[in-house]
């Protein structure tokens, strides 16, 4: 280890969540980095034995990712700072979420008490921030780990999450370069607060780049546009035929195929009822339905749906019960690619799945109604007013259904080949997906190599 440490440029890659493990360990980012013989990578994960099987290389190592107690003083202070940040730098999404948060848990209720006194005072915010940085103690296990690896660069893969804070603070203390990546297109406007700013940041597109510059005063040269690495796989055709895919799914090649992507119950409470409603028209449409469960959804919600025209797809079901385990499924991206590719239409509620389908140039139907009328701040309608979803709405790249009958009307049109959203999809692909060129993983690796002085 000492010999490798003296000869190579070392990267400590922080992978605290299933989603970031999926985005890095099942894409080509690490392979592109390892093409450079001077690079050595240390992946910090919570299950070394499991994830070391995803990718192996003599210059790739897996180490423990250390989390400290949820109720540590720094975590509590970070929660206070995040809540105050929302008051100081509001946007339309945050204003909506104040009235009806997505998850009505104890944390969201407690957080409303963390902004007093003077909730909009930037002076108070900066004071608390300075307290955090002055008195924060790096846990010994993290400090020892970093001192042993001696990385030249630490890479944050989920910049808005607080679980990488100790590592990034240690990097600042020791004088190690840092690079961060914003995980998804909604992160900066719906989650916002960055617990620790990195020197460089990788984002999907110019929209996110502008958000970082406007909110965090980043220099434009430090915010690098990559595209969406996990969408690179979508530029490759499936390794099986449509006939084989449908056969594996126990579906009929004589019928059209609709993909319904569910979400967490708090976000899409009506999914079971809408699926049952669509089922009534499947014979008339000569169609069949794949219901793909979100990693935070449960089959328990759909126990009463037994239609022969409906097949359920539960990715990562054998990986564990937690959503982090289910999404960090090695073939997650490839299976999703095949499912969208061989489906004629995709249906979802204001989900990232819209972008997945658009990347594969498949039409999308968005659900923008409640089965039973709800107040706006508890309705799915509010999601289409969120800042991150506005480009999708503005480009008319999906069919947004304001009542349930519109779903069937749009399905009839789309299954007959009458699609009017293709121009919008092309525009969105150029903007939000940065051209969707299939080279995003290469771009991320180039940024990291550049930060190592190896470009």
N, C-alpha and C positions, 0 to 999 in steps of 0.2 A: 504493500500500500504506500509506503514511504517513497518508493521509486516512482510510482505513478503520480503521486502528489507533486514530486519535484519536476516532472516532465510535461504534464498536461494542463490544459485550461479546464478548470473544474466548475461545473454548474450544479447547484443544489436546486432541484425542481420541486416546488411544494405542491402536493396533490392531496389536499385534505378532504375532498368530496368525491362522490361517485361520478358526478357530472364532469369534473375536471380530469379525473382518471380516464373516463371515456374519451374526452376531447384530446388528450395527449397520448395515452398509451394505445389507443386503437386507431390513431391517424398516423400520418407519415412524418410528423414533426421530429421525433427522436431519430428515425432512420436518416433523415436529411442531416441532422446535427452530427450523427456518428460517421457520416461520409468524410468528415474532416478528422484526420488521424490525431489531431492535437486536442480533441474534445473528450472529456470524461464527464459522465452524468451520474448524479446521485438523486434518485427519486424518493422523496419522503412520503410514505403512504402508511395507512393504518393497518394494513394486512400484507406484510412483505411476502409471505409464502404464496398467497393467492395471486397477487398482481405481478410477481416476478415471472410467472408463467406466461404473461401476455407478450413480453418481449425480452429476449436475452441477447447479451453481447458482452464481450470481455471488458469493454469500457463503460458498461452500464451496471449500476449497483442500486440496490433497494435498501433503504434505511427506514427507521421508525419515524412517523410524524407524531410529534408530541403536542397534546392539547392540555391546557391547564384547566383548573376547575371553572365551571360556568359561573360560579359566584365569587370569583377572585376580584379584588378591588379594581384591577384594570379593566376587567370585563364589564363590571358595573358602571365604571366611568365611561367606557366606550358606548354603552347603551344610552347614558345620559347625553353624551356628545352627539350621537346619531339623532336622537329625538330633537335636540336643540337645532341641529343642522337643518332639519326639515322645516323648522320655523323661520330660520334665517334665509334659506334658499328654497322657497316654495316653488312648485310648478303645478300644473293642472292635475297631474296624476296624484301627487301627494295631497292636494286639497280634497280630491275625491276620496282617497284612502282614509283621511281623517274622519270622514263621516261614516264610512262603512268599510273597515279593514277586511282584507281577504280572509284572515284567520283570526277568529274571535277567541284568542287564547289569553291566558293570564298575563303573558308578557306584554301583549298589546294594550291590555287594560292598565297595567302598572305604568307603562311608559308615558301615559298621559299626565302622570304626576311628576315626571322628571324634568319638566321644562320651566318650573317655577323656582325662584322669581325671575322676572324679566326674560321671558321666553325668546324674544327677538333680539336680545342684546348680543352683538358680536363680541363686545368686550368681555362679557361673562363667558362666552364660548371659548375665546382665545385664552382666557385665564385658566379655565378647566383643562384645556388642551395642554397648556404649559405645565400644569400640575401633573398630568398624566406622563408627559415625557421626562420631567425632572425626577419624579419619584418612582417611576416604573422599574421594577427589577426583572431582569431576564431570568427565567427559570434555569437552574444549573444544567439540567439535562439538555436543553436546547443550546446553551452556551458551550457546553462540552462537545456536543455533536458538531457544531460549526467550527470549533477550534481544531477538532480532529480532522474534518474534511478539508478545511481551509479553502472554501470555494472562492473563485474569482467573481462569481455572479450568483445571486439568488433570484429565482424567478417565481413570482406570485402568479397563480393561475386563476384566482378568484378574488380580485382586488377589492371588492366591496364587503367581503366577509371578514369578520374579526378573528377567525381562527389562525390566520397567518401573521397576526400582529407581532407576536413575540419574535418570530424569525426576522421580520423586516426591521424591527427596532434593534435587534442584535446586529444586523447588517450595518445600520447607521452608526451604532456605537463603535463597531470594529473598523468601519470604513470599507465595507464591501459594496460593490455596485448592485443595484436592484433593477429589475424589469418586471412589469406587471401586465396582466392581460385581463380585459373586461370580458367576463364569461358569456354574457348574452345581451341582446339589443335592448332589454328593458332595465338593465342594472343601474344605469346612471340616473335615470329619471324616476324609477320606482323604489330603488334601494339607496341610491345616491351617495351617502357618506363614505369616504375612503378612510379607513382607520389609520393607514400609513401610506403616504404618497411614495411611489417609486420614481426613480430618475427617468425611466422610459416606460411607455405604455403602448401595448398593442391593442387595436380596436378593429371592429369589422369594417367600418365604413366612414365616410366623411361626416355623416350626421353625428356619430358617436365622438369623432374627433373634435367637432365643434362644441359638443356638450362638455368635454373635458377642458377645452380651452376657456370656454365661457364661465364654467362653474369653479374650476380649480386653477385657472390662470397658468395652465401648462403652456410652454413654448411649443409652437406647432411642430418644430423639428424633433421634438421628443415624443410625439404621438404618431405612431406608425400604423398605417392601414394595411390589413392583411387579407380581408375577406373572411369567410367562415371555414376554418380548417375541417370541421366534421362534414362539410358539404362537398369536399373534394371527391369523396367516394361516389357522389352522385353523378360525376362526370364519366364514371365507368359503367358499362352495361352489366346487368346481372350475369352470373356464371351459369344460370339455369334458364330454360325457356319458360314462357308464360304457361304452357301446358303442364310443365313439371311443377311450377309454383302452385298453380291451382290444384293440381293433384295432391301435393303435399299438404295443402290447406283443406283438402276434402271439399273443394268447390268445383262448380261446373264451368267448363269452357264455353258452353252455349249461352251463358248469362253474362251480363255486364256486372262489374264488381265496383262496389262503393266502399270506401274506407271511412269509418267513423272513429275519430281520435277522441277519447274521453279526457277528463281532467280531474283534479281533486274535487271531492264532493262540495267543498266550500266555494269553489269557483264555478262549477257546473252542476248544481244540485239536480237539474232536470234531465240529465243524460239518460237515465233508464227510461223515463217516460217518452223522451223524444225518439229513442231507439225503437221502442214499442210502437210509436206512431208511424215511423218510417216502415216498419215491418208490415203494416197493413197494406202498403202499396207496392211491395217488392214483386209480387207476382205480376201485377199490372205493368210494372216497369221492366219485367223480365230481368231482374237484377238480384244480386245477393250482397250481403253486408259483412264486411270484416270489422269487428269492434276491437280496436287496439287500445288496451288499457294504459293510462298514464302510470308512471312508476309510483305515484302517490295515491293511486286509486285501488279499489279492492273489488274482487269478483262477488263479494257478498252483496253489493248493490244490485247485481244483475241476476240474482238467483231465480227470479220468476220468469226470465226470458229464455224460452226453450224452442224458439222457432227453427225449423230446418233450413231457413234461408239466412241464418245468422251464425257466424263463426267468431269465437273470441280468440284474440291473440294477446298473450300476456308475456311481454318480453322480460327476460331475467327472472322468471318465476322460480327457477331452481337455484338461484344465487343467494336467496335469503328473503326475509320478510321486510327489511328496511328498504326505503326508496333508494338510498345510496348504494345498496348492494345490487338492487335490480337494474339500475341504470348503468352501473359499471359492469356490464355484461359484454364480453369481448366482441360478439357479433351483433351488438345492438344497432350500430349504424348500417351495416350491410343488410340486416334483416329489414330495417325500416326502409332503406333504399329500394329493396325488392318489392316490399308491400306497396309503397307509393307508385313505383314504376309500373306494376301490373294492375293497379287500380285505375278506374276511369275517372273517378271523382273523389275528392277528400272533403270531409265535413269536420269542423271543430268549432270551439268557442274561443275566439280571439287568442289562439295559441301560437306558439313558435312553429307548430306543425304547418301553419299557413306558409311560412318561409321554406320549410322542407319541401312542400309540394310545389311551390313556385320555382325552387331550384331545379326541380325535375320537370318543370313546365306542365304541371297537371292542374286542372281547374279546382278551385276551392270554394266551398260554401261555408259561410260563417253564420253561426246561430246568434241572433241579436234579439231574442225575445224570451220571456218567461212563460212557462205553462200556466202558472197562476200569477196574476199581476202582483208585482212587488214594488216597494218604493225605489226610486232611482238609485239610491246609495246602497241598496242590497240587490239590485238587478244586474243581470249580465250586460245590460245595455251600457252601463258605465264603462266597461272595458274598452269600448270602441271610441271613448273620449280620452283614453290614456295617451300620453305624449308619444310613447314608443310605437303605438299602433297607428298613429295618424298617417304616416306615409303609405300604409297599406290601404287605408280608407281613401286617402286623397287620390291615389293612382287608380282607384276602382279595379284593383287587381284580384279581388274576390267578390263573390256574390253574398251580400250581407242581407240575411233574411230577417225581416221585422216581425213576422208572424209565421206560425208553423206551416200553414198552407203553402207559403213561398218555397219551402224546402222541396216539396214534391213538384211544384211548377218548374223550379230551376233544375231539378234532377231530370225531368222529362226533356228539357231543352239540351242539357249537357250530354245526356246519354244518346241523344239523336245527333250529336256533333255540332250543336249550335252554341258556340262559346264566344262571348263578346269581351272576355277579360284578358285575352291573349296580349293585346297591346300594353295593358297595365302591368302585366307580369313581366314583360320585357323591360319596361321602365324601372320597375322595382328591382329586378335582377341587376341592372346596371348601377343603381344607387345603393340600396341597402345591402346587397350581396357583393358589392364592389366588382361587378362584372361577372361574378360566378365563373371564374376561369379555370377552376380546378387546381390552382397553384397556391392556395392560402397556407397550407402546411409549409411549403417551401418558403413563403414570405415570412412566416413566424420564425423559422429556423435562421433565416438571413438576418433578422433583427437581433436575435440572440448572439449569433456569431459576430455581428457588428459590434455589439456591446462588449464582447470578449476581445475585440481587436483582431478578429480573424477573417473579416470580410474581404 
